[in-house]
Each structure stands twice: as C-alpha cells, then as structure tokens.
C-alpha cells in the first residue's frame, strides 16, 4: 500500500489489476470497431453491396452501440457495473463468431449489431467503473488508459488485418481451412474477447453501486482493500450522503424538477459525446484503408498507413495520461479542438487540389499528398491527446452519483447515433460530394466544439465524485 490523503492508503497493485481488466473492454471496443477497416472489399464482393449497402454493413455496429450504451447505463444501476461488462464480454465472443461466419449481408448486419451492444456497453462502463474505484488525484490518468486500450485495440486490428491480407495475398484471398482472410480478421477477436470474459470474474463490483443497493458491508470490504479501513468507512458515509435517500437512481433524475427540462450538465454530456464524432475521427478508424486507396495508395500501403496512424495515436494517448491530472480536462479539449480545426482544414485544402483519374482515384501532387498524409497523422494525434481520452474521462466522472448511470446512458446513446450518422454517410459523401467538402464540415465542427467547451464544460480535475453537482 502507498499512503495517500489522510486516512487513505492506496493499494496500488489491486487498483492496477482492476484497471488492467476493465480496460480490456476498451481494447475490445477498439478492436471490434477497427476490424472492419480493411475488410470492406471482402464483404462488398461476397455480399454484392452498393455504396449504401457498404455503409449499412459497416455502420450496423453503431446502432447496436447506441442501444448497448443506453441499456448498459441503465442496467448498471440495476445489476451492477461488473455484471453488465460480463454480459458485454459474452456478446463480443458471439459477435466474433457471427461476423466471420455470416452467409449473407443480413446475417452480417445482425452479427455486427450484436457486437455493437457489447462495444456500446464497454464504451460507457469501463471508464465509469474505473472512475468509481480510483483516487481523485490519479483518476484522470487511470481513466485515460481506456483510450490507450481503444487505440491499441484498433492498431491490433489493423496489424492483424495487414498480416492476414499479406499472407493470403489480399483480404479476399483464401487463408486457413479455405476461408478468405477477411473472415479470419473477424474471428481473431475471439482471443481478446475470451480473455476479457474470464478476467472480469476476478475483479469486484463498484463500491458506489454496492452502496446504492444497500450492500454496505460489501462496499466497505471493497473500499478497505482499495484504500484501507479508516478511509473506507468515511467514503461509504460520503457516498450514502451523495445519493438521494428517498429513491434509487432513475432516468427522471436527468430532468430539472424546477423547469421540467434536461439539466444543463446532461446537455454538456450530450454535447461532448456528439462533438467527439462530428470531427470525423471514425472515418479514419473505419474507412482509413478506403480513404488512402481513394487517393491512390495500394491496399497494402493503405493498411500499413493505418498502422502508422495507430502507433502515433497510442503515443499521443500516453502524453495525455501524463498531462490530464496536471493541466486539466478543459484545457486539453480546447487544445484538441483548435488543433483539429487546423489539421482538418489543411486536409480539405489538400484534397481540393486533386483530380479524379480514369480509375476513379483522387490524383494529387506529391506535395499535396504529403500535406494530406502528415495532416491526417497530426489530426489523429491531436484527437487522441484530447477528445479521445478526455471525453470518456469526463462522462465517467462529471455526473453526480445519483444520475451517473442515466447520464451515461443518454450521452452514450447520443455519441453512437452521431457516430452512425457520420460513418454511414461517408461512402455516399465520398462519391457524390467529395473529400474537400466532407473534411471541411469536420473542420467546422472542430471549430464549433471549441466554443462549446468554452461555454458549457466545467473542469472536474481533482474533485471527488461525491462533489459533482447536477
């Protein structure tokens, strides 16, 4: 144990083990989201898809994510954070089997939707669970590990896709047991999904959930293991005091009884969730290979570029972990918004100089091609320094105990609906509107997000969860 604040002894090893397990959910979130990147050619040929059909097959996971995030936030208040994550882990296993083995587009869409339920649940509950079992002074750093694991999962998917496509001479080439490589790209998810399922059985339930259910002795037991007996008793009393004693958490807690409208903090959560998607980051996650092939890259080079982007993103997340509890959440969001507005604007300018070749790819000068490439790498780094980790950290800690589950449910639902709209619209926009206007919209969204953060987002650095106000 390390000595923390007065009466608080921090069991670093136990907390580290809990965080390591919980963030496997972030890895699965990233892997399940990123695995589609590089498989589009395979599913398009296998299921004979149009541009809209490709968008629906790629984006089907996101509807599941919206539903999963909403249901998980509510179920977490009913059956516990850990139990919902266990269900999510089982869903990841089922989805990996289904997407790889799908015999039709409809079956593939269903399997991706099911996988989305798990991704949505993990996206909101892993950071929330971490925030509820970690000290305020290092909560931001530990919660930010979630984003590192998301990007690690994405990069692992990119790497696995790259290697499988290389070994099979393309994503549609036959691989082990005669199945095409794109199917094995999905089946590879079974390994981390199984590890996640088993390891979740080894960590405790959130003490704040236990207190909300009146299971005081269990909550004290968990807090004692985390912080020592004296701090545990004090913290249980604080948690009980922060909860409205007259009723259990419910969705109506999000409504201000004096006005009958959504509380301002709920709108702040929804805004954070939606703007994270309006800057277009998941176009890089889901369509990176398609994007770089559209500007003339080979399939192999496009997949390799994804790996470079993923590696830079991981490094940016590590910088964010070091900075978030020192400079705060709000300054990092503002830096990210300003930087992304600039880099996205540069990408739009670079793409606007291109012309379509006979094969339909965008032809650019070498100088503009390099500008687009380096701007995209810088954009990904800025996102993963700021909005990537910070949004999830803030959603996990900004709501009072009474409304945390409900606030996460609504914000998570909004995040994934915005994600779906951006991702499904991209193939059509790429063909009919073009990259310059599309990326121009993302740049404007980044600029507007700067104003939003300035006006509506409040700093949460160093504050105990029991201090959060609605």
Buried (B, 14 or more C-beta within 10 A) or exposed (E): BEEBEEBBBBBBEBBEBBBEBBBBBBBBBBBBBBBBBBBBBBBBEBBEBEBEBBBBBBBBBBBBBBBBBBBBBBBBBEBBBBBBBBBBBBBBBBBBBBBBBBEEBEBBBBBBBBBBBBBBBBBBBBBBBBBBBBBBBBBBBBBBBBBBBBBBBBBBBBBBBBBBBBEBEBBBBEBEEEBBBBBBBBBBBBEBBBBBBEBBEEBBBBBBBBBBBEBBEBBBBBBBBBBBBEBBBBBBEBBBEBBEEEEEBBBEBBBBEEEEEBBEBBBBBBBBBBBBBBBBBBBBBBBBBBBBBBBBBEBEEBBBBBBBBBBBBBBBBBEBBEBBBEEBBBBBBBBBBBBBBBBBBBBBBBBBBBEEEEEEBBBBEEEBBEBBBBBBBBBBBBBBBBBBBBBBBBBBBBBBBBBBBBBBBBBBBBBBBBBBBBBBBBBBBBEEBBBBEBBBBBBBBBBBBBEBBEEBBBEBBEBBBBEBEB
